[in-house]
Amino acid sequence: MAIKVLVVDDSSFFRRRMSEIINADPRLTVMPQMVKKLKMAIYYVRVWLI
């Protein structure tokens, strides 16, 4: 089972680059919704994990 990672940052370049780095490790998977705002990040974590 892969470890799920949520990438949150206001820079689209940083989010994209971090996703590439994380996805290079087969033990990790980036959540499909990459968001900029903390409130949306918390929402996605609650929805995705419950």
C-alpha positions as a LaTeX table, in Angstrom:
\begin{tabular}{lrrr}
\hline
Residue & $x$ (\AA) & $y$ (\AA) & $z$ (\AA) \\
\hline
Met1 & 0.00 & 0.00 & 0.00 \\
Ala2 & 1.39 & 3.39 & $-1.01$ \\
Ile3 & 1.73 & 6.32 & 1.35 \\
Lys4 & $-0.54$ & 9.14 & 0.23 \\
Val5 & 0.99 & 12.63 & 0.08 \\
Leu6 & $-0.80$ & 15.95 & $-0.25$ \\
Val7 & 1.30 & 18.69 & $-1.83$ \\
Val8 & 0.23 & 22.17 & $-0.72$ \\
Asp9 & 1.97 & 25.36 & $-1.80$ \\
Asp10 & 1.04 & 28.60 & $-3.49$ \\
Ser11 & 3.62 & 28.08 & $-6.25$ \\
Ser12 & 2.41 & 25.87 & $-9.10$ \\
Phe13 & 6.04 & 25.23 & $-10.11$ \\
Phe14 & 6.88 & 23.98 & $-6.61$ \\
Arg15 & 3.78 & 21.78 & $-6.44$ \\
Arg16 & 4.54 & 20.27 & $-9.84$ \\
Arg17 & 8.21 & 19.67 & $-9.05$ \\
Met18 & 7.49 & 18.16 & $-5.62$ \\
Ser19 & 4.89 & 15.88 & $-7.19$ \\
Glu20 & 7.45 & 14.65 & $-9.72$ \\
Ile21 & 9.98 & 13.94 & $-6.97$ \\
Ile22 & 7.46 & 12.17 & $-4.74$ \\
Asn23 & 6.01 & 10.10 & $-7.59$ \\
Ala24 & 9.52 & 8.84 & $-8.41$ \\
Asp25 & 9.34 & 6.73 & $-5.25$ \\
Pro26 & 7.02 & 3.72 & $-5.78$ \\
Arg27 & 6.14 & 3.69 & $-2.07$ \\
Leu28 & 4.57 & 7.16 & $-2.33$ \\
Thr29 & 1.65 & 8.57 & $-4.27$ \\
Val30 & 0.58 & 12.20 & $-4.60$ \\
Met31 & $-3.09$ & 12.93 & $-4.07$ \\
Pro32 & $-4.62$ & 13.98 & $-7.40$ \\
Gln33 & $-5.89$ & 17.33 & $-6.14$ \\
Met34 & $-2.99$ & 19.73 & $-5.68$ \\
Val35 & $-4.30$ & 22.77 & $-3.88$ \\
Lys36 & $-2.96$ & 26.15 & $-2.86$ \\
Lys37 & $-5.02$ & 27.02 & 0.17 \\
Leu38 & $-4.83$ & 25.40 & 3.57 \\
Lys39 & $-8.62$ & 25.21 & 4.01 \\
Met40 & $-8.98$ & 23.33 & 0.73 \\
Ala41 & $-6.09$ & 21.04 & 1.68 \\
Ile42 & $-7.81$ & 20.15 & 4.95 \\
Tyr43 & $-11.07$ & 19.54 & 3.09 \\
Tyr44 & $-9.41$ & 17.19 & 0.60 \\
Val45 & $-7.65$ & 15.26 & 3.35 \\
Arg46 & $-10.92$ & 14.78 & 5.22 \\
Val47 & $-12.78$ & 13.68 & 2.07 \\
Trp48 & $-9.97$ & 11.42 & 0.83 \\
Leu49 & $-9.29$ & 9.71 & 4.15 \\
Ile50 & $-12.85$ & 9.19 & 5.33 \\
\hline
\end{tabular}
